[in-house]
Structures are given as C-alpha cells and as structure tokens.
C-alpha cells in the first residue's frame, strides 16, 4: 500500500451537482432554479425570518417592554462570601482587587454587597454599592463600608 493508492471508502463521498453546463447535462438552462422571480436571480439572499410572504413570526407576535439604556448592572457579593474570605485568607480589608484575585468578579464588573448570610469579622469593605442592611451589618460589627 502506497500513499498514492489511498482512496476514501466506497459511497462515503459524493460529487457535487455541476449546474449550468449545457442542456446535455440535464442541469443546464435554468440550473435548477426554476423560471423568473427573485430566487432565480444571482445575488439573491432571503431575509432572515422570511416565511414565503406569510406574515413572519417576529411581526405576528406583539412587542412589549423596553430596555433601559441607563441601567447600571452590579455583580452581587454576599456577606457570607466576605466572611468566608476573611476566615480563609485572614483578611481585614476587602476591595475590588481581593475579589478579582479570588475569581468573584470580572475585570470591569461593578460590585454590590448584599446582606445574605452572617458576618462576624470586623471588616473594611470597599465596593461600588451596598444594600442598606449589608451596610448596617458591616458597621454594627465595627467595620467600615466605603463606596467607591
């Protein structure tokens, strides 16, 4: 067996239809596109969502709601997570860099501290936003909640 004698398995490959190569080929003339109309023309492309002239789904279904372009999206971090960080790493100051280093937030994320869980450590927390209860819980333990 040589490299030049290698062939694909029988029936595994098909030759493509050769369109528009004369009447004798059986695929000449209109090249299987039928007569006239947009779909017979070169350069034709159907709009996405086109349903053959029937009213398309995206126009049949009513529209609702809106997107607020001024929305500020925060990544939520709970007090229980901060407590866990403080216990495991022995931290007293928790800021963006600490959260990013521990994989809790992404590179450009804004952070909001939420009050889920217990907090026992005295922490200095720096974040973009705090829920009222979270801020109260941090300060009640003698910690500091600083908004960035």
Secondary structure by P-SEA (a helix, b strand, c coil): ccccccccccccccccccccccccccccccccccccccccccccccccccccccccccccbbbbbbbcccbbbbbbbcaaaaaaaaaacccccccaaaaaaacccccbbbbbbbcccccccccccccccccaaaaaaaaaacbbbbcc
